Amino acid sequence: RGAEQEVLFSLGTVFRIRSIKKVNGDQWEIDLVLSEETDEVLGYYTKKMREKVRSAHPLTSLVKLIDELGQYKLLDD
């Protein structure tokens, strides 16, 4: 393993996870592959998820998406 490298990508970029392996301690190496715009499976999933979390306010949609994905953490007092 060498020096860190920076990779810039646009906010709407979608990747598929090719592999995940633990490097050491709390560090993980994740091999990502840029998803093609014509990915039918991803298109179907995205459409269904948008329908499921759609609301009148973008923040409400974000909260619904986070809840749907289970990506939340309760804060400790």
C-alpha positions in Angstrom: 0.0 0.0 0.0 1.4 3.4 -1.0 0.4 7.0 -0.5 -3.3 8.0 -0.5 -4.7 9.0 -3.8 -7.6 11.4 -4.4 -10.4 10.5 -6.9 -13.0 13.1 -7.8 -16.4 12.2 -9.2 -19.7 14.0 -9.6 -22.4 13.7 -6.9 -24.7 11.6 -9.1 -22.0 9.0 -9.9 -23.1 5.4 -9.1 -20.7 2.6 -8.4 -21.1 -1.2 -7.9 -19.0 -2.8 -5.2 -16.7 -5.4 -6.7 -15.0 -6.5 -3.5 -14.4 -5.5 0.1 -11.5 -6.6 2.2 -10.2 -5.5 5.6 -6.7 -4.0 5.3 -5.9 -3.5 9.0 -7.6 -2.2 12.2 -10.5 0.0 11.1 -9.4 0.4 7.4 -11.1 -1.3 4.6 -10.3 -1.5 0.9 -13.3 -1.3 -1.4 -13.0 -2.0 -5.1 -15.6 0.0 -7.0 -16.7 -0.2 -10.6 -18.4 2.7 -12.3 -21.9 1.6 -13.2 -23.0 2.1 -16.8 -25.8 4.5 -17.5 -27.6 1.6 -19.3 -27.6 -0.7 -16.3 -31.2 -2.1 -16.4 -31.1 -3.7 -12.9 -29.9 -0.4 -11.3 -32.5 1.6 -13.3 -35.3 -0.6 -12.1 -34.1 -0.4 -8.5 -33.6 3.4 -8.7 -37.1 3.8 -10.1 -38.7 1.7 -7.4 -36.8 3.5 -4.6 -37.7 6.9 -6.0 -41.3 6.0 -5.9 -41.0 4.7 -2.4 -39.3 7.7 -0.9 -40.9 10.5 -2.9 -42.5 13.3 -1.0 -43.3 17.0 -1.3 -40.1 18.2 0.4 -36.6 17.0 -0.5 -35.5 16.7 3.1 -38.4 14.4 3.9 -37.4 12.3 0.9 -33.8 12.1 2.2 -35.0 11.0 5.6 -37.3 8.3 4.1 -34.4 7.1 1.9 -32.0 6.9 4.9 -34.6 5.0 6.9 -35.3 2.7 4.0 -31.5 1.9 3.6 -31.1 1.5 7.4 -28.2 4.0 7.3 -28.8 5.9 10.5 -27.2 5.8 13.9 -28.8 6.9 17.2 -26.7 9.5 19.0 -25.5 8.5 22.5 -26.2 11.0 25.2 
